[in-house]
């Protein structure tokens, strides 16, 4: 791959800070309450969900333009879960990628667009075969 852009961020664990090299991202990090933390900061799952949802929505825009589909009313939500991985006893991630479609994209049309987007999205490519991703069209 020939890199067009490289994002650089540094973090010092789930109870610390995450800072991008340009300073635009500077967030306190904390375990969510569900993992025993105080929830007083952002956590890696939230960051991953935001990045994946934004990337997926942009990828959907590319597919939609190619196919002349209006997606101006579409919203994409990534739900990232963390839990025990039964295979090695560590932790693993799972994603539900949820798209809310207007009437003209209900049913098979929306699901087809979701599948094409999932095949094209860089985050989807990076996670393929590594984590479970469920596609939901609403």
Secondary structure, 3 states (H helix, E strand, C coil): CCCCCCCCEEECCCCCEEEECCCCCEEEECCCHHHCCCCCCECHHHHHHHHHHHHHHHHHHHHHHHHCCCCCCCEEEEEEEEEECCCCCCEEEEEEEEEECCHHHCCHHHHHHHHHHHHHCHHHHHHCCCCEEEEEEC
